[in-house]
Each structure stands twice: as structure tokens, then as C-alpha cells.
Amino acid sequence: MTFAALDPLLLSCRRVFLRDYEVWINIGVHDFEKTAEQRVIINVDLYVPLELSTPKSDELDEVVDYDFIRRTIAARVSKGHVQLQETLCDDLLAAMLAHPKVHAARVSTAKPDVYPDCDAVGVEVFRSK
């Protein structure tokens, strides 16, 4: 099932995304995770109604800038240790949805170095306004 099937308003949205953004952060509940950074891969999809994201003058301020996504992630991860990926995803999702043009967002985080027998472990969250 697609997100658009969950929320028909997404059918008239532009999807702005950031793929496989790699950050090194202190994350985890175990003692060894609290003293060293881990690699986390973050993916974000923002759904912006076409009437709010179709440029008329080909100017950056007419759309949601990709830098907004990166700055938002950087601001959150700079706050220090977070125990759960769920908390990180929820915090990022709330910050993305705070943008006035964003109707819905999907955020996922993945820790690719936790287990040697799989690509990654992670969580994903999706919400619309």
C-alpha cells in the first residue's frame, strides 16, 4: 500500500526527498553506545501540495529547499545522545511537519553496523497534518 492510498491528499503533492544521508551520532541504550558515535543512515520524504510547491518564477523561496531537511537533521543530532531510533525519528518528523508548506512526511533511520548478518536495523514513521 502506498502512502497516497492512506491519504488521498498526497496524490496532489510533490515529494521532496533526502536519500541515505549518513551521520555519526551517539545513539543507543547500551553503555558502549553511550560513549562512541555510530553510523546512522537517514531518509526523509516530504509531501508538499502542488499549489505550494510549483514555482512560478523559478525561485528557491517558492519551494521547500533541500537544505531545510539537512539543517533540521543537523540541529537535532547536535543536541547530543539519543537512546532510541524511535525518538530520533519522531523528533525529526515533528520538525519536518513544522514547515508550513509540508503536508506529510516520512522519516526513517537505520543503523547499518549493528549486526554482521544484515544490512541494517531501523525504524520508519509517517504522518500527515
C-alpha positions in Angstrom: 0.0 0.0 0.0 1.3 3.4 -0.9 1.2 6.5 1.3 -1.2 8.1 -1.2 -3.6 5.2 -0.6 -3.5 6.1 3.1 -4.1 9.8 2.5 -5.7 10.8 -0.9 -4.4 14.4 -0.4 -0.9 13.1 -1.2 -2.0 12.4 -4.8 -1.7 16.2 -5.4 1.6 16.6 -3.7 5.2 16.9 -4.8 7.6 14.6 -2.9 10.8 16.2 -1.9 13.4 13.7 -0.5 16.8 13.2 1.0 18.2 9.8 0.5 20.8 7.9 2.5 22.1 10.8 4.5 24.9 9.5 6.7 25.5 10.9 10.1 27.7 9.8 13.0 25.8 10.2 16.3 25.7 8.9 19.9 22.6 6.7 19.8 21.6 3.6 21.8 20.7 2.2 25.1 23.7 0.1 25.9 26.7 1.5 27.8 29.1 1.1 24.9 26.7 3.0 22.7 26.7 6.0 25.0 30.5 6.5 24.7 31.0 6.3 20.9 29.3 7.5 17.8 27.5 5.2 15.5 26.8 5.5 11.8 23.1 6.2 11.1 21.5 6.5 7.7 18.5 8.9 7.5 15.9 9.1 4.8 13.3 11.8 4.6 10.3 12.2 2.2 8.3 15.5 2.4 5.0 15.8 0.7 4.2 19.4 -0.3 0.9 20.3 -2.0 1.5 21.2 -5.6 -0.1 24.6 -5.1 2.6 25.4 -2.5 5.5 23.9 -4.4 5.0 24.7 -8.1 7.4 27.6 -8.9 6.1 30.4 -10.9 9.3 32.5 -11.1 11.8 29.6 -10.8 13.0 30.9 -7.4 14.2 28.8 -4.5 11.8 30.5 -2.0 8.8 29.1 -3.9 9.6 25.5 -2.9 10.8 23.5 0.1 14.6 23.7 0.0 16.6 20.5 0.5 18.9 22.5 2.8 15.9 22.7 5.2 16.0 18.9 5.6 19.7 18.7 6.2 19.8 21.7 8.6 16.9 20.2 10.5 18.7 16.9 10.9 21.9 18.6 11.8 20.2 20.6 14.5 18.6 17.5 16.1 21.7 15.3 16.1 23.8 18.1 17.5 21.7 18.0 20.7 23.6 15.0 22.0 22.9 11.4 22.9 19.5 9.8 22.0 18.7 6.4 23.3 16.1 5.2 20.7 15.8 5.4 16.9 12.1 5.8 17.5 12.8 9.0 19.5 15.1 10.3 16.8 12.6 9.6 14.0 9.7 11.2 16.0 11.8 14.3 16.7 12.8 14.6 13.0 9.2 14.0 11.9 7.8 16.7 14.1 10.4 19.2 12.9 9.7 18.4 9.3 6.0 18.8 9.8 6.6 22.2 11.4 7.5 23.6 8.0 4.3 25.5 6.8 4.4 24.0 3.3 4.8 20.4 4.3 1.6 18.4 4.4 3.1 15.0 5.3 6.4 13.4 6.0 8.2 10.1 6.2 11.4 9.7 8.2 13.5 6.5 8.6 16.7 5.8 10.4 18.9 2.8 10.1 21.9 1.6 12.0 23.9 -0.4 9.4 26.7 -1.6 11.7 24.7 -3.3 14.5 24.6 -6.9 13.2 27.1 -8.5 10.8 24.4 -10.7 9.2 22.0 -8.0 7.9 22.2 -4.6 6.1 20.7 -2.5 8.9 18.2 -2.3 11.7 15.9 0.7 11.9 12.6 2.4 12.2 10.3 4.4 10.0 7.5 6.8 10.8 4.9 8.6 8.6 2.4 11.2 9.4 0.3 13.8 7.7 -1.1 17.1 9.2 
